Amino acid sequence: MGYSGNVIKGASWMSGFRIFTRALSFLKMAVLARVLTPSQFGIFGIATLVLMLLEMLTETGINIILIQSKNKIDEYISSAWIVSIIRGIFISLCIILSTSFITSFFNAPEAFNILLLISAIPFIRGFINPAEVKLQKDLKFHYEFWFRTSIFTFDVIVTLILVVLTRSVYGLVWGLMAGALLEVAISFILIRPLPKLNVRKNYFKEIFHKGKWVTAYGFFNYIAQQGGNIVVGRVMGASALGIYGIAYNISTLPISEITDVISKVVFPVYAKIAGDIQRLKSAFIKSTLVIASLTTIMGAVLFLFPSQIITIVLGSKWLSAIPVLKILVVYSVLRAISGSASALFLGVEKQKYVTNMTFLRFAGLAITIYPLVKMFGLVGAGYSALISVIVEIPVIAYYVVKVFKNK
């Protein structure tokens, strides 16, 4: 089967995964929104903001480097595992040591214990077998489907049972922890090769040298995505953060359900055909057109029927999210289409391009978010996000042209 066939087959499996997991996510959200309050969602949001920030700040780009590699990656696995373990321990310690500062910053003392609990998750994730990336690198997306589906389903079941029984936000963290433990177990039982406590200095150097741009990209991407949540939580409180977080999650469905799926499939394909300019260009144009068509349709549905969607899925107490939701939908569609170039840049080993374009989005948000939130509240946060992606688009177009011209 050619690469086009592999892309279609891979996209089908990953789309199936997203459809299945999104259906479970809607069920999960519908139940949790009726059991937990916006304030409780906001407290959980603070904990996940901190976790995601530290994960992005310490992102080594191991998976990207392994997929980009033209050689067999088995000899890298043990070194990658050691790096992952060290990173997990470091993130856990950072969360524990910064808990008092974080609760003070957000004026949310009730988040103290949940931050301590969530610090265990990166420690557990650090022990995942890095060889699981071979499922993506070798285009074995049917195995990836069953692997990810099992983990996600287990996470959702544990979360729903615990939250419904306890009516506590801690059930959300226990669900994440259960999913992380299951992933560690499956990655060692079913995936080969198994990593060993074996340090190879030259592999360490290569991982850190190539991964520095991925680390920078991760940081700027995190701030660009979560900056609105941080400022809303700081300026307007946990309840407003809960509403904004729900609006953001719904509005970014075109990204999470379409762009992320297709990009995950085409990235390893781009890496394999990077030396063939015509095939690369054709593949990029086709995938971008598909993303643009599908995200526009999904975005239009979210934009035109927000009240119906929120009422059915979440309940009427969340209707105040509608004004910012409509703005964020426009942001999401534009970002989904323009962001499809990230897979191209990573496929041709231009991590620097991804970092630069993300930095501009970060800068656009950083400059506008605080004054707009102070003036317009939640709607101002939506406008800031929209401005950030508009600033980024011309640079992405420039880099796309440059990639094909240089090739």
C-alpha positions as CSV (number, residue, x, y, z in Angstrom):
1,M,0.0,0.0,0.0
2,G,1.3,3.5,-0.9
3,Y,1.6,6.4,1.5
4,S,-1.7,7.8,0.3
5,G,-3.4,4.6,1.2
6,N,-1.5,4.5,4.5
7,V,-2.7,8.1,5.3
8,I,-6.3,7.2,4.5
9,K,-6.2,4.0,6.5
10,G,-4.4,5.7,9.4
11,A,-6.8,8.7,9.4
12,S,-9.7,6.2,9.4
13,W,-8.4,4.5,12.5
14,M,-7.5,7.7,14.3
15,S,-10.9,9.2,13.3
16,G,-12.5,6.2,14.7
17,F,-10.5,6.7,17.9
18,R,-11.5,10.3,18.1
19,I,-15.2,9.6,17.5
20,F,-15.3,6.9,20.1
21,T,-13.4,8.9,22.7
22,R,-15.3,12.1,22.0
23,A,-18.5,10.3,22.5
24,L,-17.2,9.2,25.8
25,S,-16.0,12.7,26.6
26,F,-19.4,14.2,25.9
27,L,-20.9,11.6,28.2
28,K,-18.3,12.3,30.8
29,M,-18.8,16.1,30.5
30,A,-22.6,15.8,30.6
31,V,-22.4,13.8,33.8
32,L,-19.7,15.9,35.5
33,A,-21.4,19.2,34.6
34,R,-24.5,18.1,36.5
35,V,-22.6,16.8,39.5
36,L,-19.8,19.4,39.9
37,T,-20.0,23.2,40.0
38,P,-18.1,25.7,37.8
39,S,-16.0,26.5,40.9
40,Q,-14.9,22.8,41.2
41,F,-14.1,22.7,37.5
42,G,-12.1,25.8,38.0
43,I,-10.1,24.2,40.8
44,F,-9.3,21.2,38.7
45,G,-8.4,23.6,35.9
46,I,-5.8,25.3,38.1
47,A,-4.2,21.9,38.8
48,T,-4.1,20.9,35.2
49,L,-2.8,24.3,34.1
50,V,0.2,23.8,36.4
51,L,0.7,20.2,35.3
52,M,0.6,21.1,31.6
53,L,2.9,24.1,32.1
54,L,5.6,22.0,33.7
55,E,5.2,19.2,31.1
56,M,5.6,21.7,28.3
57,L,8.6,23.4,29.9
58,T,10.4,20.1,30.2
59,E,9.3,18.6,26.9
60,T,12.3,16.9,25.4
61,G,10.7,16.1,22.0
62,I,11.8,12.4,22.3
63,N,8.8,11.1,20.3
64,I,9.3,13.6,17.5
65,I,13.0,12.9,17.2
66,L,12.3,9.1,17.1
67,I,9.7,9.5,14.4
68,Q,12.1,11.8,12.4
69,S,14.9,9.3,12.6
70,K,15.7,7.4,9.3
71,N,17.4,4.6,11.3
72,K,16.1,2.0,13.6
73,I,15.2,3.5,16.9
74,D,15.7,0.5,19.2
75,E,19.1,1.7,20.5
76,Y,17.5,5.0,21.5
77,I,14.8,3.5,23.7
78,S,16.7,3.0,26.9
79,S,18.3,6.5,26.8
80,A,14.9,8.0,26.1
81,W,13.4,6.1,29.0
82,I,16.0,7.4,31.5
83,V,15.3,11.0,30.3
84,S,11.6,10.4,30.7
85,I,11.9,9.1,34.3
86,I,14.2,12.0,35.3
87,R,11.7,14.4,33.7
88,G,8.8,12.9,35.6
89,I,10.5,13.1,38.9
90,F,11.5,16.7,38.3
91,I,7.9,17.8,37.4
92,S,6.5,16.1,40.4
93,L,8.9,17.8,42.8
94,C,8.2,21.2,41.1
95,I,4.5,20.9,41.6
96,I,4.9,19.9,45.3
97,L,7.4,22.7,46.0
98,S,5.3,25.4,44.2
99,T,1.9,24.4,45.7
100,S,1.7,27.2,48.2
101,F,2.7,29.9,45.6
102,I,0.2,28.6,43.1
103,T,-2.7,28.6,45.6
104,S,-1.8,32.1,46.6
105,F,-1.4,33.3,43.0
106,F,-4.9,32.1,42.1
107,N,-6.3,33.0,45.5
108,A,-7.6,29.4,45.7
109,P,-6.5,27.7,48.9
110,E,-8.9,24.8,48.2
111,A,-6.6,23.8,45.3
112,F,-3.7,22.9,47.7
113,N,-4.6,19.2,48.2
114,I,-5.5,18.6,44.6
115,L,-2.2,20.0,43.5
116,L,-0.4,17.6,45.8
117,L,-2.4,14.7,44.4
118,I,-1.9,15.6,40.8
119,S,1.9,15.7,41.3
120,A,1.9,11.9,41.3
121,I,0.8,11.8,37.6
122,P,4.0,13.0,35.9
123,F,6.0,10.6,38.1
124,I,3.9,7.7,36.9
125,R,4.0,8.8,33.3
126,G,7.8,9.0,33.4
127,F,8.0,5.2,33.4
128,I,6.0,4.7,30.1
129,N,8.0,2.6,27.6
130,P,9.1,5.1,24.9
131,A,8.9,2.3,22.3
132,E,5.2,2.9,22.0
133,V,6.1,5.6,19.5
134,K,6.9,2.8,17.0
135,L,3.1,2.4,16.5
136,Q,3.0,5.8,15.0
137,K,6.4,5.8,13.3
138,D,5.6,2.4,11.5
139,L,2.1,3.6,10.6
140,K,0.5,0.9,12.7
141,F,-2.5,3.0,13.6
142,H,-4.8,0.1,14.1
143,Y,-2.7,-1.0,17.1
144,E,-2.6,2.7,18.2
145,F,-6.4,2.7,18.1
146,W,-6.8,-0.2,20.5
147,F,-3.9,1.0,22.7
148,R,-5.3,4.5,23.2
149,T,-8.9,3.5,23.4
150,S,-8.3,1.1,26.2
151,I,-6.5,3.7,28.3
152,F,-9.0,6.4,27.7
153,T,-12.0,4.2,28.4
154,F,-10.5,3.1,31.7
155,D,-9.8,6.7,32.6
156,V,-13.4,7.8,31.9
157,I,-14.9,4.8,33.8
158,V,-12.8,5.4,36.9
159,T,-13.5,9.2,36.8
160,L,-17.3,8.8,36.5
161,I,-17.6,6.2,39.2
162,L,-15.5,8.2,41.7
163,V,-17.0,11.6,40.9
164,V,-20.6,10.3,41.1
165,L,-20.0,8.4,44.3
166,T,-18.1,11.2,46.1
167,R,-19.3,14.3,44.3
168,S,-15.7,15.5,44.6
169,V,-13.3,17.0,42.1
170,Y,-10.7,14.5,43.3
171,G,-12.3,11.9,41.2
172,L,-11.0,13.7,38.1
173,V,-7.4,13.3,39.3
174,W,-7.8,9.7,40.3
175,G,-9.1,9.0,36.8
176,L,-6.0,10.6,35.2
177,M,-3.9,8.6,37.5
178,A,-5.6,5.3,36.6
179,G,-5.1,6.0,32.9
180,A,-1.4,6.7,33.5
181,L,-0.9,3.5,35.4
182,L,-2.7,1.4,32.8
183,E,-0.5,3.0,30.0
184,V,2.7,2.1,31.9
185,A,1.5,-1.5,32.3
186,I,0.3,-2.0,28.7
187,S,3.5,-0.3,27.3
188,F,5.6,-3.0,29.1
189,I,3.4,-6.0,28.5
190,L,2.6,-5.5,24.8
191,I,5.3,-3.3,23.3
192,R,8.9,-4.2,22.4
193,P,11.7,-3.5,22.9
194,L,11.7,-3.1,26.6
195,P,13.9,-0.2,27.9
196,K,16.8,-0.9,30.3
197,L,18.6,1.3,32.8
198,N,21.4,1.8,30.3
199,V,22.8,5.3,29.7
200,R,24.4,6.1,26.3
201,K,26.0,9.5,26.5
202,N,25.9,10.1,22.7
203,Y,22.2,9.4,22.5
204,F,21.6,11.8,25.4
205,K,23.4,14.6,23.6
206,E,21.4,14.0,20.4
207,I,18.1,14.0,22.2
208,F,18.8,17.2,24.0
209,H,20.4,18.9,20.9
210,K,17.5,18.1,18.6
211,G,14.8,18.6,21.3
212,K,15.7,22.1,22.4
213,W,13.4,23.7,19.7
214,V,10.6,21.3,20.7
215,T,11.0,22.4,24.3
216,A,10.7,26.1,23.3
217,Y,7.8,25.3,21.0
218,G,6.0,23.5,23.9
219,F,6.4,26.4,26.2
220,F,5.1,29.0,23.8
221,N,2.3,26.7,22.6
222,Y,1.2,26.1,26.2
223,I,1.1,29.9,27.0
224,A,-0.6,30.6,23.7
225,Q,-3.3,28.0,24.5
226,Q,-3.6,28.4,28.3
227,G,-2.7,32.1,28.7
228,G,-6.4,33.0,28.6
229,N,-7.2,30.5,31.4
230,I,-4.3,31.8,33.5
231,V,-5.4,35.4,33.3
232,V,-9.1,34.7,33.6
233,G,-8.4,32.6,36.7
234,R,-6.2,35.3,38.2
235,V,-8.4,38.3,37.4
236,M,-12.0,36.8,37.5
237,G,-11.7,33.8,39.8
238,A,-12.2,30.0,39.7
239,S,-15.9,30.1,38.7
240,A,-15.1,32.3,35.6
241,L,-12.2,30.0,34.8
242,G,-14.5,27.0,34.8
243,I,-16.9,28.7,32.3
244,Y,-14.0,29.9,30.1
245,G,-12.4,26.4,30.2
246,I,-15.7,24.8,29.1
247,A,-16.1,27.3,26.2
248,Y,-12.5,26.8,25.1
249,N,-12.8,23.0,25.2
250,I,-16.0,23.0,23.1
251,S,-14.7,25.6,20.6
252,T,-11.4,23.7,19.9
253,L,-13.3,20.6,18.7
254,P,-12.2,21.4,15.1
255,I,-8.6,21.2,16.2
256,S,-8.8,18.2,18.5
257,E,-11.1,16.2,16.3
258,I,-9.8,17.0,12.8
259,T,-6.4,18.7,12.7
260,D,-4.8,16.7,15.5
261,V,-6.0,13.4,14.0
262,I,-4.8,14.2,10.4
263,S,-1.6,15.8,11.6
264,K,-0.7,12.7,13.7
265,V,-1.1,10.5,10.6
266,V,0.7,12.7,8.1
267,F,3.6,13.7,10.3
268,P,5.4,10.3,10.0
269,V,4.5,10.2,6.3
270,Y,6.0,13.6,5.7
271,A,9.2,12.4,7.5
272,K,9.4,9.4,5.2
273,I,8.9,11.4,1.9
274,A,10.8,14.5,3.0
275,G,13.3,14.1,0.2
276,D,10.7,14.0,-2.6
277,I,9.5,17.6,-3.1
278,Q,6.6,16.8,-5.4
279,R,5.1,14.0,-3.2
280,L,5.6,16.2,-0.2
281,K,3.9,19.2,-1.7
282,S,1.0,17.2,-3.1
283,A,0.5,15.5,0.3
284,F,0.6,18.8,2.2
285,I,-1.9,20.5,-0.2
286,K,-4.4,17.5,0.0
287,S,-4.2,17.3,3.8
288,T,-4.6,21.0,4.2
289,L,-7.7,21.1,1.9
290,V,-9.3,18.2,3.9
291,I,-8.6,20.0,7.2
292,A,-10.0,23.3,5.9
293,S,-13.2,21.8,4.6
294,L,-14.0,19.7,7.7
295,T,-13.0,22.3,10.3
296,T,-15.1,25.0,8.5
297,I,-18.2,22.7,8.6
298,M,-17.7,21.8,12.2
299,G,-17.0,25.4,13.2
300,A,-20.1,26.6,11.4
301,V,-22.3,24.2,13.4
302,L,-20.7,25.3,16.7
303,F,-21.0,29.0,15.8
304,L,-24.7,28.8,14.7
305,F,-26.1,26.5,17.4
306,P,-24.2,27.2,20.6
307,S,-27.2,27.5,22.9
308,Q,-28.6,24.2,21.7
309,I,-25.3,22.4,22.1
310,I,-24.6,23.7,25.5
311,T,-28.1,23.1,26.8
312,I,-28.1,19.5,25.6
313,V,-24.6,18.6,26.6
314,L,-24.0,20.6,29.8
315,G,-27.3,22.1,31.0
316,S,-28.7,25.6,31.2
317,K,-26.4,26.8,34.0
318,W,-23.5,27.0,31.4
319,L,-25.3,29.3,28.9
320,S,-23.2,32.2,30.0
321,A,-20.3,30.7,28.0
322,I,-22.1,31.4,24.7
323,P,-20.6,34.9,23.9
324,V,-17.0,33.8,24.3
325,L,-17.7,30.4,22.7
326,K,-18.6,32.0,19.4
327,I,-15.4,34.1,19.3
328,L,-13.3,31.1,20.2
329,V,-14.9,29.0,17.4
330,V,-13.5,31.5,14.8
331,Y,-10.1,31.3,16.5
332,S,-10.2,27.5,16.5
333,V,-11.1,27.2,12.8
334,L,-8.3,29.6,11.7
335,R,-5.8,27.9,14.0
336,A,-6.8,24.4,12.8
337,I,-6.2,25.3,9.2
338,S,-3.0,27.3,9.6
339,G,-1.6,24.9,12.3
340,S,-1.7,22.0,9.9
341,A,1.7,23.3,8.7
342,S,3.3,22.2,12.0
343,A,3.3,18.6,10.8
344,L,5.0,19.6,7.6
345,F,7.7,21.6,9.4
346,L,8.4,18.7,11.9
347,G,8.4,16.2,9.0
348,V,11.3,18.1,7.3
349,E,13.1,18.6,10.7
350,K,12.3,22.3,10.8
351,Q,11.4,22.5,14.5
352,K,12.7,26.0,14.5
353,Y,9.9,27.1,12.2
354,V,7.2,25.6,14.6
355,T,8.9,27.4,17.5
356,N,9.0,30.8,15.7
357,M,5.4,30.7,14.6
358,T,4.2,29.6,18.0
359,F,6.2,32.4,19.6
360,L,4.3,34.9,17.5
361,R,1.0,33.5,18.7
362,F,2.2,33.6,22.3
363,A,3.4,37.2,21.8
364,G,0.0,38.2,20.4
365,L,-1.8,36.7,23.3
366,A,0.6,38.0,25.9
367,I,0.3,41.6,24.7
368,T,-3.5,41.7,24.5
369,I,-4.9,39.3,27.1
370,Y,-4.7,41.3,30.3
371,P,-6.1,44.6,29.0
372,L,-8.8,42.9,27.0
373,V,-9.9,40.7,30.0
374,K,-10.0,43.8,32.2
375,M,-12.1,45.7,29.7
376,F,-14.4,43.0,28.4
377,G,-14.2,40.0,30.8
378,L,-14.5,36.5,29.2
379,V,-15.2,38.0,25.8
380,G,-12.0,39.9,26.0
381,A,-10.1,36.6,26.5
382,G,-11.7,35.3,23.3
383,Y,-10.7,38.4,21.3
384,S,-7.1,38.0,22.6
385,A,-7.0,34.4,21.4
386,L,-8.4,35.4,18.0
387,I,-5.8,38.2,17.6
388,S,-3.0,35.8,18.4
389,V,-3.8,33.4,15.6
390,I,-4.3,36.2,13.1
391,V,-0.8,37.4,13.9
392,E,0.7,34.0,13.3
393,I,-0.8,33.2,9.9
394,P,1.4,35.3,7.6
395,V,4.6,33.8,9.1
396,I,3.2,30.3,8.6
397,A,2.6,31.0,4.9
398,Y,6.1,32.4,4.6
399,Y,7.7,29.3,6.1
400,V,5.6,26.9,3.9
401,V,6.8,28.7,0.8
402,K,10.3,28.6,2.1
403,V,10.2,24.9,2.8
404,F,9.2,24.0,-0.8
405,K,11.5,26.6,-2.3
406,N,14.5,25.4,-0.4
407,K,13.8,21.8,-1.2
